[in-house]
Amino acid sequence: MAGRFISFEGIDGSGKSTQARRLADALRAEGQTVVLTREPGGSDGAEQIRRLVLEGKADRWSAETEILLFTAARRDHLEKTIRPALNRGEVVITDRFADSTRIFQGITRGDLTATVDRLHDLMIGIEPDLTLLIDLDPAEGLRRATARAGTEMRFEDMGLAFQEKARAGFLALAARHDRFRVIDGAMAPDQVAAAVRRAVGG
C-alpha cells in the first residue's frame, strides 16, 4: 500500500472529528488527494452497522457483541474504502479506527483486550501510519458531547466514569506505540489544528 494512513482518536467530545476535517482540508489545499472517512462507518455496510452500535440504550449490546459488530464494520470499511484508497497512493484520514475498539470495548467494561487483538489480527491486520490522539479532560469532553446531542449517544450515556477510563486507556496506549502523537485538545481549535499539521509533517 503506497498511500498514507492517518487516524484520529480520543474520547467523545474531544474535537477529533473537527480536526480530522480540518487536516483533510489543509492537505487538499496543498494538492494532496485525501479520503476523509470515519468509524464506525465509511462504507455502505459499515454505515448500517453504525446505527446499530451508536443508537439506542446504553445497555443495548454487551461489550463482546460490540467487538464483533465493530470488527465487521471495520472489515467492510477496510475492503471498500481504506485499502483501495491506499493502493491508489492517497492519504486516508479516519475519525477513529481499531484503537477505539481496544479502548471502548477492550478495557472500559472488563478485560477484553486479548479478544479485540485476536480479532484485529485475524480480520483487519493493519495499523495507521500515524495516530493523532486529541486529549481532553473527560468532564469537558462529556459536556461538549452532550451539548451537541442527537441520536448517536450510547457511549456518552455511559457517563463520566466511563469517559475517564477511556481517556486513561488512550493515554496508556499512546505511551506504548510510536505511531501516536498526543495533542492537547483544550487549546483553541486553530492551535490544535496547527499542532496536528506539525505532527503530520510533509
N, C-alpha and C positions, 0 to 999 in steps of 0.2 A: 504494500500500500504506500503510495508516493505522497499522499496529502499530509495534512497536519490535523490532529485530533485534540481538541481542547474542551474540557468540561468545567462547568461552574457548579460548586457545591455550597451548602450552607443550610442553616436552619430556616424554617418558614419565616418569611418577613425580613430576611437578611438583605434583600436587594439584588440577589444574584440574577434574577430574570431581567431586570432593568439593565444590569451591567453586561449581561450576555448580548442583549440587543445593541447596546452602545458599542461594544467591541466589534460586533459584526458590521455595524455601520462604518466604524473607523477603518477597518480593514478593506471594506469595499471601496471607500473613498480613496484608498491608497492603490486601488487597482487589483486587489486580490478577489478571487472567486470564493464566496463563502456560503455554506449551508448552515443556517441557524435552525436548530431543532430543539426538542425537549423530551423529557421523560417524566412520567410515563406518557408515551405518545410518539409523534414523529413519523408515523406511518399509519395507513388506514386501520390496520388491525390493532396496532398499539393504541390508537386513539379510542377505539371501542373499549379496550381493557381499562383505559384511563378512567372512564366514567364509573366502572365497577369499583375501582380501588379508592377513588378520591371523593365519591359522593356517598351519602347515607350515614348511618350512625357509626360512631367511633368503634363499636364492638361488632361491626358487620362481619369482619373476617378475622380469623386468627392470624398471628404473625407467620405461621407456617404456610397457610393458604396464600397470604400476600406474597411470600417469597416466590411461590410458583407462578402467580399472576404477573408479578413484575418481571420475572425472568422470561416468561412467554412474550410479554410486550417488548422487552429488550431484544429478544432474538429477532422478532419481526422488524423492529427498528434497525437493527444491525444489517439484516438482509436487504431491506428495501431502501434504506436511506443512507446509513453511515458508510458501509463498505463500498457501495457504488461511487459515492462522492469522493472518498479517499482514493479509490482506484483511478478516478479522473484527475487526481492531483489537487483537489480543492481543500480548503480549510473547513473542517466541520466543528461547529461550536454547539455544544449541547448543554441545555439547562437541566442538570442532573444526569448521572449515569450510575454505574454499579456501586459507587461509594455510598449513594443514598440508601440502597438496599442493605449494604453492610451495616449502616448505622440504624436506619429506621426499623428494619426487621431483624437485623442480626444481633443488636445489643440492647435496644431500648425496652424490650419486653421479654427478656430471657437471653440465654447464651446460645444463639443460633448461628454464630459466625462460621463455624465449620460447614454447616449446611449451605449457607449463602456461597461460600467459597467453592465448595464442590460443584454446585450447580453452575456457578460462573465459569469455572474451568471447563466444564463439560459442554455448555451451551453457548457461551459468549467468547471467551478466550482472548480478548484484547483489553488493554487499558488505554486511557488517554495518554497522549504525549505530555500534556500539561494539565494540571488540575488547579483551578483558582478557587480557594476556599474564602468566601466572604464571611468573615467572622463578626458576630454581633451579640450583644447581651441578650439572653433569651427573653427577658421581660419586655425589652424594646421590640424584639422581633415579633413576639406574640401580639403586642399592641398594634404594630403595623399590619400584621396579617389579619387580625380580627376587624380592623378598621375598614379594610377593603371588602370584607365579607364575600358572599357568593355561595355557590352550591358545593364547591370543592374544599370542604372544611374538615374532613375527617381527622386529619393529623393535628390541626390546630385545636380541635375539640378534645384532644387527649391531654391538654393542659400544660402548665408551666414546667412541672417536674419532668415531663416527657421531653420538652424542648431543651431543658438544662442537660439532661442525659445525652441528648443528641449532640448538643454543642461540644460537650466533653469528648464524646466519641469521635467527632470530626477532627478535633484538635489532636487527639491521640493518633488518629490515622495519619494526619498530615506529618506528624513528627517521625513516623516510620517510613515514609516514602518520599524520595527525592523529587518526584514529579509535582508535588504540591507547592503552591505559593499561598501564604496566608495574607489576606488583605483586610485591613481594618474597615469594617462596614459602617462604623459610627462616623466616619468622615463625611463631608459633604459629597453628594453624588459626583460632582466634577472631579474632586480629589480621588475618589475611589476609581473613577474611570481612568484617570491619569496613572494611578498605581497599577491598574490592570494592564494598561498598554505597555508600561515599562516592563512588567513581568513577562508579557508575551514576546517582547523584543521584535527582531526582524523576521 
